């Protein structure tokens, strides 16, 4: 194998958003092992026992004491959820929660073989926490002052006319540290929450337990733009938890959702994955959704967090060549791996396996070997969660061809990480992660303007197009502004931009300018200032 080259990365961070105002700026850049250890494998999983460890798919632990020992996620074919639920109950199991693509069940371990055999079941797995641990884009650059943020999007002019978002209810999906929230509330930078919701793997939990300052900073961004709006806070873990949160939002009268989180890859990058379906469901319940586009593009002088390329194997040894004579791609060990996927979603997929090696390429540390020949989707989820990063600060990624399936010609392979960085990264298509890639007109992907009072898209802000050729992000908003949550540096990244867009939407709705999800999103798009490439 070739060796990864020496490389440098600027630490980019939590997913953020873009908006320019009610002075908006359109971004015209076109733009496993998933089972309980030792149990029977579901179709679509192959195991090479003793070679690699499975992914740690619950990235930041169990909250609220949710039991894991008997709760299983059943991934189901389209339209088969109700049928699968009935069979589970017939087996003596309990359906804890359900969604169109994933059913959370509680069964005895002795029933797992029967569970796998149910018609319509794609596979079963331990419950997967879909979101990555939230983190801001850490920067010590001088940013906007608190008073400058509203004026950067002309919100101060709306405030002067009496439009503050009064009566508008906004749902914020994130993690929230209770102590930090209290500090921000005492400082007047967030209101008293109108309500809270927490669910982790089907069990209720405390929204303030195990949270972070990130969600508090997001709420501060919203409150700065729409101080009259009410905030409803939600923390969730799995896909089914998301559906429960949306139902709770709907019951509270929430009409705007702000989410500044990244997720594990779950679909082709064309707006059709399970998390995209969650956002679509929110829209169907009367909510317009604002999502951070991601910080996957490269900073000046640093590496990005997205790689894309064809299958190249000049020496025919079965390992991809990321560059001439280079069969390993360097990656910082602290990178949060969102997944590896390729473009064979129509069936008879090529079967690629992905591995993590030590920095010198000699030691195999982890990998993912789902069996696409048995019908698994062209997606590998792997984690370096259990790897000692002190001993292995740099890892090497290797991709091996297990079975050519319908052939490697035309395959487009992708890898995405959050934080950290990849050696052979590129910017184009980096906004194709879950929800950011949505095709729903009422789901807006938000990129970052940094500095926030300028007209320049931040170099870290993810770029389009999506894998089906649509422009993303939809709009960009200011980032890098002060918060109580992060007193030592400005809150930057697309995580900071998305709440600015959501707050702007609250002004629009509160003023009666637009009321439906699609109309609100359309207003923001059409009133954005086009300062990028034409379009």
Residue, then its C-alpha position, 0 to 999 in steps of 0.5 A: x500500500x502507498x503511504x499517506x503524505x504529510x498533511x495539515x488540517x485547520x480544525x473546522x467544527x460544528x455544523x452551521x448555516x447561512x442567511x443574509x437577511x432580510x438582507x439574504x444572500x443566495x449561495x450560487x455555488x452549484x453549489x458493520x457491523x450493526x448488530x448486537x455482538x454475537x447474535x445472528x446477522x441480518x441479511x446484508x451484513x457479512x462478518x469477518x470475525x476477529x479482523x475488525x471491530x464494529x462501529x460504536x454507533x452510539x457516539x456520546x453515550x446513553x442519556x436518561x437511563x434508556x435500556x439498551x439490552x433488548x431494544x433493537x432497531x428494525x430497518x424496514x422496506x418502504x411501506x412495510x412498517x405496519x406489517x413488521x409491527x404486527x409480526x413483532x407483536x405476534x412474537x411477543x415483542x413490544x413496538x416502542x416507537x415507529x417511523x416509515x423506515x425504522x421501527x424500535x422494538x423491545x424483544x427477547x434476545x432469543x427472538x432475534x433470529x425470528x426478527x431477522x426473518x420477517x418479510x420486509x425487514x432489511x436488517x436489524x441493529x443496535x439503536x443508532x444515535x443519528x446525530x454527531x456530538x454538537x460542536x461549534x466552529x471554534x475561532x478566536x477571530x474578531x466577529x460581530x458584536x451582539x448589537x451588530x447581528x440584527x443589523x447584519x440581516x436588517x432585523x433591527x429595521x423589522x424590530x423598529x416596526x414592531x416585528x419581533x416574532x411575537x407569537x411565533x413558536x420555534x422548535x430547536x433540536x440540539x443539546x442543552x447544558x442547564x447551567x449554561x442556559x441559566x447563565x444565558x437566561x440571566x444575561x437576557x440572551x435567551x428567554x425562559x423555555x416555553x417547553x422542553x422534550x427529551x427522548x433517547x432510544x424511546x425513553x424519556x430523559x432530562x433535556x438538561x442532562x448530558x447536554x452541551x453549550x452548543x444548543x444554548x448558543x443556537x438559541x441565542x442566535x434565534x433570540x437575537x433576531x426574533x426576541x419575541x418568539x417562544x422557544x421549544x427545546x428538544x434533544x433526541x437520539x434516534x430516527x424514531x425519537x425525531x418523529x416523536x419530537x416532531x409530534x410534540x412540536x406539532x402539539x405545541x403549535x411550533x411552526x419553525x424548526x432550527x437544527x444545527x447538527x450533522x448526522x451519519x450518512x443514511x441515503x444517496x445525497x439526493x434528499x431521500x434518506x431517513x433523516x430527510x423524511x423526518x424533515x419532510x414529516x415536519x413540513x407536513x405538520x406545518x413547520x418550515x425547517x432550517x438546517x445547517x449546511x455543514x462545515x465540510x469545505x476546506x479553510x484557507x491553508x487547511x483540509x476539508x472534511x469531504x472526499x469524492x472520487x471514482x474507483x481507481x486501481x491502477x495496479x489491480x490489487x483491489x485497493x483504491x488509489x486516492x492519488x497516484x501510488x497512494x492507496x491510503x488517505x490520511x485522516x485526523x483521529x479526532x474526526x467524527x466519521x459520518x460514513x462512506x457511500x457510493x452511487x449504486x443505489x439502484x441495485x446489484x451494488x458493487x461491494x466495497x469495504x472500508x478500513x482504518x489503519x494506524x498512521x504508518x498503515x501497518x495496523x488494522x484498527x477498525x472497519x466496516x464490511x456490510x454485504x452489498x451482494x446480499x442487498x445492503x445499501x451502498x453505505x458503510x458506517x465505521x467509527x474510530x470511537x475506540x481508537x487511542x488517538x494519543x497513540x494514533x493522532x493520524x489514521x489512514x483510510x483504505x477502501x477495498x473492492x470485495x465484489x464488483x457487483x454491477x461493475x466499478x465503472x461510473x461508481x462515485x465514492x464519497x466519504x464525509x467526516x465532521x471536525x478533523x479533516x481528510x487528506x484528499x478533500x474537495x469542496x464541491x458536493x460537500x453539502x450533500x449530507x442528510x437534511x442539508x440535501x433535502x429536496x423539499x422546498x420548505x426545508x432550507x440548507x443554510x450556509x455561513x457568511x464569515x465575517x458576518x457583516x461581509x458578503x463572503x461565503x465562509x471558506x469552511x461552509x459546505x458547497x453544492x450541488x447535491x448528488x442529483x444536481x441541485x444547488x445547495x445551500x439554499x441561503x447563507x446567513x451571518x456567523x461568528x457572533x458573541x454568545x454567553x455560551x461561548x464567552x471566549x470566542x465567537x460562535x461560528x460555522x453553519x451552526x451559527x448561521x442556521x438559527x439566524x435564518x430561523x429567527x428571520x423566518x419568525x419575523x416574516x411569519x410574525x409580521x404576517x408576510x407569509x405563513x405556510x412553510x413553503x411561503x416562508x421559505x420562498x420569501x426568504x429565498x426571493x428576498x436574499x441578495x445574490x452576491x455569489x456566482x450568478x444564480 
